[in-house]
Amino acid sequence: CYHCKLNMKEGDPAVYAERAGYDKLWHPGCFICCTCGELLVDMIYFWKNGNLYCGRHYCDSERPRCAGCDELIFSHEYTLAEGQNWHLKHFCCFDCDCVLAGITYLTVNDKPVCKSCYMKNHAVV
């Protein structure tokens, strides 16, 4: 088995993955996503750099995912803030929804807030 490295017994079911080449085989329970462990026997699978992936984690390896909407980011313009990737329109002030990409912001209770909302709603007077 390509995953667990144990010998396959004669007569046991085996999974061959065409994209991986017919020299590799897996126990049905070992044919899983290398990231999340999801069983891929009855699913669409992806093969990349010697690893099996479910659809979600293969896409995550190709494109960043927006922390705001959980969708893949296909635009060439996006922002990295608070250690996560965001569509430009989804990284916005928690109070007024103005876009924060490229401007100064502060965090209040781990939520981004624009400077004017911070002064108006959260700053000590």
N, C-alpha and C positions, 0 to 999 in steps of 0.2 A: 504494500500500500504506500502510495506516494506521501500520504499524510502521517500515518502512525509508524511506518517503516516495518510493520509486522508482515510476515508471509501470508499470502492469500492461500486459502485451502482449496483444493480441487473441488469443484462443484459449488463453491460459495458464489453468491452474486457479486459482481464487480461493476464499477462505473468507469467507463472510458470517456475522456473528454477530447473531442476532436481538435479543439483549439490548442490543447496542451500537447497533442501528439499521442499516437497509439502506443507509445512505449511506456506510458504512465497509466496507472489504474488506482482506484480507491475502493475501500469498503464503502457501501452506501452511507453509513453513518459518519464516515470521515470526509465525505464530499461536502465541505462547508466553507463559508466565507472566512477568509483569514483575519478579517477585522472584527466581525460580530459573532461568528460561529453559527450563523443561520444555515440550516440544512438546504443544500442546493439541488438535491436529486430531482425534484419536480419543478425546479425554477430555472429561469434564464440565468446563466452564469457568465462571468467574464474571466479571462485569463490574461494576466499582466505580470511580467517579470518573475515568472515561476510561482505565482500565487493565484488562487481562486478568489473571486469577489462576487458578492451579490450586486444587484444593479445600483443600489444607493451608494455603496462604498467604492465601487468602481468610478462612478461619477465624481465622488468626492476626491478621488485621486487625480482627476483630470481638471476640475474646476473648483473654485472656492464656493462655499455655501453661505448665504446671507444669514446672519444671526437674528435679523428682524422677522423675516418671512420664511426661513428654512428652505428657500428655493436656491437653485444653482445660479451663480452670477455669470452671465455670458458677456456682459458689457466689459469693455476694456477699462472703463472708469468705475472704480468702486473705492471704498475707503477701508482702512484698517484702523480700528479704534477699540480700546478696552480689550485688546488681545483677540479680537474677532473681525471677520470680514463683513461688510455691509454694502447693500445697494446704497447709492448716495442718498436717495429719498427716504431710506428706512433708518438712517442714523439721525434721529431728530430729538429735539427737546421733549422731555417727558411732560412738561407743563403746557407748552404752546404748540408743539409739533413743527417748529421751524427746523429746517435742515441744518445740522451741525458740522457737516463735512467742511473742513478748511477754516473753521472759526474757533475761537476760544470758547470752551465750555467747562463746567464744573460737574462734579457728581454729588448727588444728595441721595443717601440710602442706596448707593450703587446704581443710581439711575442718572443718565446725562441730562443736564439742564443748561440752557443758554445763559449767558452772562446777565442779560436784562431780567429774565425770570428769576435767576438766583437773587439778584439785588432786590427785586420786588417781593418775592415770596419766601425767601429763606435766609437772607442776610440779617445779622443782628443790627438793630437800629441803635 
